[in-house]
């Protein structure tokens, strides 16, 4: 596994996404992932699998302090005291005293963002969240947190794959030294049908999915969290550290149409703000 260093913290370049992994299948996938070298596990209150993930981490042979565990507070739990209480519940289910990264899953205008961030800072000060950040925050909202409230964030987790651009957010992440975690990095399977990614894959004896992941992690400040269930998929998604994209290959992926947003629920923010 290779790591990115952000704010002096090492974060694995590939983590395991766990949305839609449930029950025994979830526990098995997380244990397999840890066995074969994954060190970053991404969950959320909304995924309803924190208990299984806690079980898998407890049962695995990897020490808790060697695992970077992320969870996210659902967007209806952002009132100050609710947030504090629901994170206690998450920690109990995860069977741990802290998460490495706590994120606000989606912004919600019904709550004061400043008060929500204050609650996040309480948890950081208490050592229950070693790092705090946001997810699905458009650039303007990230700037509000960092510049208006003067609260540095560790991460913004956003949809990012070869078919969606995140250029402005990335530029800002370099200025402010925060992590951009790429979710749906395989475009939920759509990368496997792309002719350009397939043909670059042929040059390296890799799949289109491995090319997508490689393109993401070759970018400064970016790590990716593909979801996978089988051991074959888990292994394939970390088997990307033995080759490099040429400049020409990298740039040709950059030039793909970048307007496909796959995750856009009714409560999503205005992405241009
Ligand atoms: P994804 O990782 O882009 O794609 C997952 C799909 O690709 C699954 O169907 C998986 O199948 C398949 N797959 C994985 N590895 C493969 C391989 N090597 N070969 C062929 N197929 C493969 O999509 P995602 O689940 O939407 O995103 C990943 C993670 O990001 C989520 O699990 C979650 O942790 C996070 N996420 C966060 C947010 C947010 O709002 N913050 C939103 C969406 C996702 P199998 O399961 O059968 O292996």
Boltz pocket constraint, residues with backbone or C-beta under 6 A from the ligand:
constraints:
  - pocket:
      binder: B
      contacts: [[A, 16], [A, 17], [A, 18], [A, 19], [A, 20], [A, 42], [A, 43], [A, 105], [A, 135], [A, 136], [A, 157], [A, 158], [A, 182], [A, 183], [A, 184], [A, 185], [A, 186], [A, 187], [A, 188], [A, 189], [A, 192], [A, 209], [A, 225], [A, 226], [A, 227], [A, 228], [A, 229], [A, 230], [A, 232], [A, 233], [A, 234], [A, 236], [A, 237], [A, 263]]
      max_distance: 6.0
